[in-house]
């Protein structure tokens, strides 16, 4: 979704009117040199590296198995994803997406954006016992963000006070780590998108936090809580994707109740731009992100067999402060978001 709305700096229309963006996990944007190194490794594995003028014809005739095998064998020191790189003013991606959004160079669409409340636990870099000191956070959380400077990490650690500091909201080093890992991109990018769409005058802008875990993954590792992709488990009627082995687990009654509620929110928004336009009377009204003088989001959560405990909440001020840090120009230049 981020790539679509920032494509060509927003100078060309996008092929959709509204979007539901779930756990926007963008970044870091790869440099041209990084992508070129990945491509070079892949063509060597496939056997298409020479002669130079035969690379593309050779790749076109290679088997799918050879291509997949080559991608899977790319050294871990090189980026494993093939994604757009910054190409300059006339290219598909003329700048870092966060900077294009900040400057207004993106396409506006009606928007629901949100994240799973424990997205960061999936991407913290290890289980709770791996996080004992600040050094553990630096080593594990920032392994995904190798260009982030020590100075920025020091500032980040100060924004997430150690549990040894009186008044810290974090009970453990792991709590600091997973909150940070989630907010660097998942939590803060949906907030950032909502903020900028609303400031551009888009009326139908909504936000959410998904607070019900994928039951299959939770039973395997309870410490993950409402981990990344938990929303998909409910929105696709119990189909668990990717990190749960593409299994299907029938819902119990309370899961089915949340699933019905969420699917109605999603489909109502897709149809009308209002997630509450076709909801049952007992389901909470999903208010817009900008509601009077408050910034609001829906927290979706399981209840009992007949009703959920989903409710609106005000986006916490300390979370917004941390997101302003992560989305600042100085920091996004290093995270390349």
N, C-alpha and C positions, 0 to 999 in steps of 0.2 A: 504494500500500500504506500509506504514512504517513497519507494522508487517511482511509483506511478505518478504521485502528485507533485514530485519535484522534477520529473523528467522534463528536459529542455527548459528548466527554470520556470515552469508553469506557462510557457508560451504556446503550448498546444493543448487542446482539450483532452481530458481523460475519458475513457470509455464507460464511465459509471457516474451516477448522480449522488449516491450515498454509499457508505462503507462501514462495516464493523471491523475494527482493527483489534485483534486479540494478542496481547503480549508481544508488542512490537519489538522484536529482537534484532534490531539492525546494528551493524558495525562489528569491528572497525572497517571502514572503507579501505579496500586494498590499494596500494600504490601500483602504478604501471609496472614498476620493476618487480614487485612481488608476484603479480599475475603472470608476467613474462617468465619468471623463474619456475612457477608452477606448470606453465604450458611446456616449457623446455623439458622438465622432468617427465611429463606425461608422454611427449612424443618419443623420448628415448625408450621408455618402457614398451611402447607400442611398436617401436622399430621404424619410426617415420622421420627420424631426425636428419637424414641426408638422402639424396642431395637436397639442398635448401629449397629449390624451386619445386620440389615434389611433395612437400609436407602436407598441404591441404588435400591434394588428390589421394595421397596415401591414407590419410585419416578417413576420408569419405569411403574408402574401400575396406577399412578395418572392421573387424567384427565388434558387435556391442560388448561381448565378453572381454575382448582385449582392452577396450576403452575403459570399462568399469574397473578392471583389474589394475590398469595404470593409475586411475584416480585413487584407488585404495592403497596404492604403494607409494604415493607421494610422501617424501620425508616429512616428519612432524615439525621440522624447523621451517617448513614452507607453508604458506596458507593453503588450506585444502579446498577452498571454495573458489569457484569461478563466478565472478560478479562484476558489475560495471565499475569502471575506474573513472576518475575525474578527467574529462576530455577537453575542458575549456568552454568558452562562451557558447559555442554552437553545438556542443556535443550532447549526448543523452543525459549525462550527469555533469553539469557545468560547475559544480562546487560541492562541498560537503553538504549533505541533506539538512543538517541542523542550521547551517548558515543560510541556505536557500530559504528555509522556513522563516527564520528570524527576519530576513530582509524582505519577506513578502513575495519572493519569487517561487511560488508554488500554486497549484490549482486548488481551488476551494471546493469542498464537497460536504454534504451532510454527514455527520460523524457520530459513531459510538466507538469509544476507545477505552480499553481497560487491560487488566492484568490479573493473574492469579496472585493471591495475597502472599504466597510463599514461592513465587517464581525463583527468587534468589537462592533458595535452598538447592534447586536443581543445578545452579551454576556457581555455587560458592567455591567449588574446587575440592570438596572433601566432606566427610561426615563430621559431626560435632567434636569428636575427640581429636581431630586434626588441628583444632584451633585453640591454642593456649596463649600465644603472645601476639603482639602487633606484627612481628616478623612473619608469623604464619599467615596473617591476613594479606600482608604485602606479597608474599610468595605465591599464595594460592588464588586469591581473588583477582589479582592483577596479571596473572598468567595469560588471561584473555586479552589484556590491554597492554602489550609490551612497550608501547611508545609513551605511556604515562610516566611523567618525571617523578623523581623522589620528592620534589617540592610539592607537587600536587597530591601525592599520597599522604604526605604529612598533613596537609590541609584537610584531606578527606578523613583521616583518622581523628582529627580534632572535631569534625562535624558529627562523628559517631563516637561519643565519649566512651572510654573504657569502663567496664563494669566496676572497676576499682574506684572510679571517681564518684563521689557523692552526687546523687540526683540523676545519674545516667539512666536512660530508659532501657538500656540493654543489660540483661541479666548475665549473659555469658559472652565470651569472645565470638562464639559461633553466631549469636544473635547479631552482633555487629557485622560479621562477615556476610551473612546471607542477606541482611537488609541492604548493605552496600551493593552486593552483587546484583540484587534485583533493581535497585534504584538507578544505577549507572545507566541502564538502558530501558528495561521493561516498564517500570513504574513511571519514570520521568519522561520517557518519550511519548507515552499516551497523554500525560499531563501537558506536555509542551505543545503537542498537536492541538489539543482542545483549546488551550490558551490562545494560540495563534489563529485558529479558525474563528473563535468567538470574536477576537479583536478585528478580524476582517469582515465581521458582520453576518457570519453564518448563524442562522437562528436555531437550527436543529443540531445542537452539539450536546452529547451525553457522555457520561463517564461511569465506569463501574470497577469494582474489585470483586473477584470471584473467590469465595471463602468456603468452598466445599471440595474436599480432596477427591481425586480419582481413587475409588475404593480399592482397585486392584493394586495400584502402586503403593497406596498407603499401607495396606496389609503387609506388603513386602518390606517397606522401610517407613515406619511411622514418623520418624524424625523429619521426613520431607514435608509433612503437613499438606496444605493445598498447593501442591507442587505444579510446576510448568506442565501445561496441557490438561490440567484437571477440568477446565471448562469444556474441552472437546469431548471428554467422556460423557458428559450430560447432554451436550448439544447434538451428538450423533447417536443417541439412544443406546449408550452402553458400549459402543465400539471404542476400543482403546488403541490408540495409534502408536506406532514407532517404538517408544521406550517401554511399552508393555506387551510387545510381541504380537500386535494385531489380534488380540484375543477379544472375545465377546463375552460379557458377563451380564446376565439379566439383572435388572434393577430390583431393589426392594421397594416398598411402598413410598418411603420418604425420598428416596432417590428419584423415583418416577414422578413424584410431585414437583420437585425442583426442575427436573428435565422438562416437564410440560410448561411450567412457568417461563423458563428461560427461552425455550423454543418459540413461545408466543411473543416474548419481548423481541427476539431477533427478527422473526418473520413480520411482525407488525411494523418494525422500523423499516425493513426492506421494502414493504408495500407502501407505507404512508409517510415515513420520516418521523413517526412518533411511536416509540416502543410500547406505549400504553394504549394505543388506539384499539386494540382487539384483545384486551385482557379480561380475565374473570373479575367479578366485582370485589372479591376478597383479597386480590393481589395488590401490593402497594403501588402507588402511582410513581412512575419513574420521572422525576423532575429533570429539567435541563441543567447542564453543567453550571451555567451562570444563573443562579436563582436568587433574585433580589440582591442582597449584598454579600451572599455567600457562594462559595464554589462547592458544588454538591456532586456526589456519586452514589450509585446504587451498589450496595453490598449484597451479593447473592449467596444465600446459605441455606442448607437443609434445616428443616424443622421436624415435624412429625409426619404421620402418614397422610394427612389431609391438607396441611398448610406449611409453607416455608417460614423462615424467620428473616427473609430478605427485607432490607430497609435502607432508606436514604441516610447518608452521613455527610458531614462537612469534611472536606479534604483537610487533614491536619496541617497547621501552619508550619511545624518543624519539617514535615515532609516536603512542603513547597519550598522552604528555604534550602533544603539539600538539593532539590531538583534544580533550583536556580543555579546552584554551583555546578552541577553536572552538565547543564545545558549552556553554560557560559562559553563565550568564544575561546577563552584561554584553554579551558578544559577540553572542549570538543575538538580543538586543534590537535590535542594529544590522543583522545579516544577515537578520533576520526569518525564520529557519528554524524 
